[in-house]
């Protein structure tokens, strides 16, 4: 079950508010 959560985090990494302004180019 923990593995599934890890995958979700990788798919949607938490982007800081500062970077939220800029487009998500870091993947």
N, C-alpha and C positions, 0 to 999 in steps of 0.2 A: 504493500500500500504506500509505503514511503517513496518507493521508486516513482510511482505515478506523480506524486507531488513534485518531485525533482524535475521531471520532464516538463511539467506545466511551467515551472519557474524558468526553465531554459527557453521555452517557447515564448513566454512573455516576461522577459527580465524586468525587474523593477527599475524604471528610469527615474532618476532624481528630477525634482521640479525644474532645476536649471536646464537639464537636457531635454525635458519635455517640450520646451519651446522649440528646440532644434529638431529637425526630422530624424527619425530613427535610422541612422546610417550604420551605427555600430551593431553588427549582428554576428 
